[in-house]
């Protein structure tokens, strides 16, 4: 039978969800506090046929405290007060009461009987609702017309106080977990576990972070600035990266926007202009909410497996502003590692017409498995807003001015500061998290678990103030070195270190040579991020692996990273590189670098040559050289608007990788006759990368690169089109090209990769449950090579530039076992090239929500 959707006078409880990567699970199984509710009840609501009754009302009798059953008819309800009776009701069914004989009553089964009289008087909504003559959609159109005139957007300038609390809990605590050997010596943390008033699962609080800020904005200047006044967290005072990562998962959003971005996914908002295509809407009720007459609209998805919500909202009948809204992610949504997401927002009325947000609650439940009995982590964010002030302008310099991003007093506020700034006081149990962590950090076994989680997360093993690693690059293989062993390390006192030394040593068993690299950086000024750096590296490298150059002296060498390759991967170069320079950020995320470098290059294998002819005054001298000595000066500009980082030291941790655009412009000058330099040339390069959330049809990544070298230079100083002879999918390379198959001195390339996020597969019945995701790609490049550069060539590489525009495309299946993507790559042209690869299969591992 069809399950009715709507319910009457419902008061949904808050419920959300969020999950970390594997390594973070080790960090989170740590702490405890307790909450003691007076009355608890959980169970399932069914009909006479044994079918679940979704969205049934569950309320403590003679109270306003209640909840609704979920899609499976399950519910959980608790209160600090004592109650003896619970009532269950739903449209078309007889109301039923249950007498409670004890404070905690779990796993009860309630069977509701159909009410014949009621069925003839009410309309039970289920299935698809009409888009025509639907009063709910008429109201939705009013919301669209007025949404830009609500909130702080109605004023020229604004400011307000913001208090944010992040909390994480290890959930589904059972005897198998509490008796696990992993917690030997730490059993005391389970003494005071509690039960969630959202899901009914037991949980163990493990982390709390509080932040108090002042927000300033100017709608005329289109500027906004957040000034952090205080920050406090439980136990992880030095782990700002973890805190920033968690905050980014709960990024800011506006329910009026067409799409809401959570966990790198774009959910269609129920208030979206495209909402009528993915949601059913029902006008359920109308009533006063805080002396404002409002309409109550219920919404739910039209189809499964899409990134949608279900819930309801109250909207004012004159301003068409949202008064209250809740959103719960559809359980069938194509989302990894997350069992549930629940959002609730409340708005207050100013001057009888302006609705301002006062409370935002976000809860999520992360787990490697979606089964309810599986262990996971609750993530909760509560944001409160207060003290709105309007139309007090500030100079534009206020919004653009650089300030010291780290101020000691902000992170070490006294208790009386928090007593005044908290817009919602901590419960006794939340305060207990701070105390519990202080105790737990003294336990040796906890320190061991923490260190293990740190290795998995960072790739480095901590020894006092020195990190050994990265542990994942210890072993490698290439044609020049054979099996390779690499061991490195770095200084690390805290993530706010003003200086850092880093180095590595490597040995190849085939060439019997020792390689090394060492670099140093020092942050002179934290406000402008003025930094000096330098270093030296002797290594084997796969040059030509990317079009845009890198001045990082310890940049990762692709030569040692592929254990298996397509064909002979012998076109490798021995490099001795020394660099020195400085960088500065005159404004946020705008970086300027000036680097001087000196490198010597020669072939690393007998089957690969980088030889070049020596010309004097345009005449071939007949001399052929096999080694290049080249000093360079490079000036580069890099702008990454929207980039988020953690830490205030010489190195910062990137938080939102792949979520922001990147603009790069570089100028390189090769110097001849200085330090025995061989060539005099100039190079210009530019790159633009942009991720695009394209509504409900997925996410597109695009990259455009252009460049030109002025002057005659040999193979190692040209721009080979980056091929890919590995079995891994590498973005910004050409999967069906061999290394050095195309060589250019002028180029323009385009890379497009679109992930539909399961939009197509969700419509195929036998594929729907697999939650697979469709990925398509297109790559093209145009290039030229001058006659002068052809004439100077004496290597065993025959120059060919893609003057007819080389292109290829790919079709991929992602989210295989939630961690793997398989790409099928097709070569578009130049099929007559020697050993041209028409078709290939590559793959890539990754953790995505």
Order of alpha helices (4+ residues) and beta strands (2+ residues): alpha-beta-beta-beta-beta-beta-beta-beta-alpha-alpha-beta-alpha-beta-beta-beta-alpha-beta-beta-alpha-beta-beta-beta-beta-beta-beta-beta-alpha-alpha-alpha-alpha-beta-beta-beta-beta-beta-beta-beta-beta-beta-beta-beta-beta-beta-beta-beta-beta-beta-beta-beta-beta-alpha-beta-alpha-beta-beta-beta
